[in-house]
Amino acid sequence: MKHAIICLTSLMLIIFVNGQTKLTTTEKASYNRFLNKGIETYNAGRLNEALEAFKRAEALDPDAWKLNYWMAACHYELNSYYTSENYILNAVRNMPENEEGDAAFYELNGKINHRLDKVDNAITAFKKCAILMGTKMAKSYGISLYIEQCELMIQAKKQGYTSLRKPLSIQLNSLEDEYAPILINDETLFFTARRPETTGETADPDDSKYFEDVYKAKWNPITADFEIDYEFFKNINTAGFDALSYINSNGTYALLTVNTSMTEKTTKGSDLFEILSETPYVWESPTIIKKKGLNTDFFEGSATSTEGAETGDFILFVSDRNSDVSGLDLFMCTRNESSYGEVTVLPKQINSLGNETTPMLSADGKYLFFSSDELPGYGGYDIFYSINENGVWSAPMNLGPEVNSVNHDTHFSYNASTKKAVFASLAEKEGYFSFDLYTVDLAGKEFPFTK
């Protein structure tokens, strides 16, 4: 989905000062130079560089409302939503009476309040944005969708829903991102994280976060929490991006996403890899899946598989190969012990014009769980499920506010025997939002897959 902030504000750079601080001619020139540099690097996606430029402008004129807007935009993209809120409030307070924010200003205001679950404030800002944009453009840029998401959450709050989600681990959830949990028998946990101790200790220049590695943790009954086994993945994780997305029931087969294009350059991008082992959980380096039409020059990742499906086994994975029409989509490919079949895209009722990601299949292939940022939800990515009846997928159904939040909820992994699931969600810690691991008990809930 396109963002109106960039499209509506990158047409021209700010060349004058609207702050309340009186600056000398030299200071005004310096302020404008730093502000324009910040806007330029922000629009180029170099957020930390942009933030440094904005800070230098802030040192000269901290009350300038347009600067505060850009600081809010930058901190929003860096997931510092409370700091972003402070800046957007400063922008509102310091805006002269004869001036008014544009559609991008109100979109950002709405998105900040939405992330902070202040949906009443968010919907007011989004509606103002929609008026300034006009109906057609508001729909095109997703503002109408944001309004619908806020309305859905407001309705849920009026009905008095109770969230069932709980943090999976106090020890594992950190200020960094933890996601893609796979829980085995409530005792062994595999997950992916972007931590300083990842292999190669290398950061992605695009977002300044460490490349992701896969981790294994064991339940400690004495501390009543999980503890990381750092040795398990030493020979598997690369200096690039590594993410585990599927393990079969006996631990002899696994699927991963690997991207070493920025480090070892052994892949051209994100590709699907597999691990085959004769001994459960005794794994060696994964190998790339060599199937024409499966791994391409586009992004492929988050593969999941059936295990003993009646109509034949298959895998599902994510790709942006249709990005000229939509965002990330879900694709399917049949598989057996020696080969993969042709790749097909899932139907449009599942693959929206937005992004669908992090699929998980039940072993028999009857249920598909995935996340979408475009299908009707409460905000960000929501978790949905679809039922496979004789090879036909049903319309996706939202798991509801008992599981989903106004922020990103992804990587849902359900255990049919315990009726529990683990997943990842964007959560606040020390004023900063990052992905944490969560669990939810769905026993007694009226879902088809819990019966």
Secondary structure by P-SEA (a helix, b strand, c coil): ccccccccccccccccccccccccaaaaaaaaaaaaaaaaaaaacaaaaaaaaaaaaaaaccccaaaaaaaaaaaaaacaaaaaaaaaaaaaaaccccccccaaaaaaaaaaaaaacaaaaaaaaaaaaaaaacaaaaaaaaaaaaaaaaaaaaaaaaaccccccccccccccccccccccccccccbbbbccccccccccccccccccccbbbbbbbbbccccbbbbccccccccccccbbbbcccccccccccbbbbccccccccccbbbbbcccccccccccccccccccccccccccbbbbbcccccccccccccccccccccbbbbbbbbccccccbbbbccccccccbbbccccccccccbbbbccccccccccbbbbbbbbcccccccccccccccccccccccccccccccccccccccccccbbbbbbbccccccccccccc
